[in-house]
Amino acid sequence: MKSIKRALIYGFLLWMIPFAVAFLVYPIRENHYPFFETIMPVTLTFCVVIFAVLYMKNLDGGYVAEGWKLGIIWFFMSLAIDLLMFMWGPMKMSFADYMMDIGLTYLIFPIVTVGFGAVMRKK
C-alpha cells in the first residue's frame, strides 16, 4: 500500500459520512423507505469516488493492485464498524439481515477503486 495511514483515515470517513447522512435523513425512512434506500448508496458512491480520487491521484503505478487493496480495506473497515453497532450495539440485527440490508452495499468500494485503477493504468 502506498499510504496505509491515508487509506485508514479515508476508510473511517467513508463510514462516518454516510452514517451521519443516514442519521440526518432517518425520519425519511419511516414514511419514504424507498427514497431513504436510494439516498444511502448514492451518498456512499459519491464519497468513495471522492476519496478514491484523493488517494489514487498520487500513485505512480500499480493502480489496479492498489485499487484492490484499498477497496478491500474500506469494505472490511465499514463492515467491522457496522457490525459493532448492528449486531452487538443498539440496533440489533442478525448477520444475514445486516448483509442483505446494508453489508453488500459496501461492495461499491472495491468496484469503484478497481475501476479507477483500471482506467488509470490505461492512461
Number of C-alpha atoms within 10 A of each C-alpha: 12 15 12 12 10 14 20 15 12 21 23 15 17 25 21 14 14 20 16 11 14 18 10 10 15 14 12 14 13 10 10 11 13 11 12 17 15 10 15 18 16 12 16 20 18 13 19 26 16 12 20 23 13 12 19 19 10 10 13 10 13 14 21 18 15 21 25 19 18 26 25 18 18 28 22 16 18 19 20 12 13 19 20 13 14 19 15 12 11 9 12 13 16 12 13 10 12 17 15 10 12 16 18 12 15 24 14 17 28 21 16 18 29 22 16 19 23 16 12 17 13 7 6
